[in-house]
Amino acid sequence: MEAIQSWVSDHKLTSIGAVWASAIGASLAYTKTRTPLKPSLRLIHARMHAQAITLVVLSGAAAYHYYEKSGGYKQEKNAS
């Protein structure tokens, strides 16, 4: 788990981009099987879903960055 955290910490933008691309694909796949929308509407909805998920991920990354810089991560690491 620590290796994943370290990689994500070093490659923040890549991680967020991967989440965004995965959300686009998942949303397109979901709407294709569930709703009879035109492809252009499916793409618009997928983009909106991906943007919402990306905002959540960015908020989490900001909270993690703040927690890491405030010394919480270092204090926990030194305690164990």
Secondary structure by P-SEA (a helix, b strand, c coil): caaaaaaaaacaaaaaaaaaaaaaaaaaaaaaacccccaaaaaaaaaaaaaaaaaaaaaaaaaaaaaaaaaaaaaaaaac
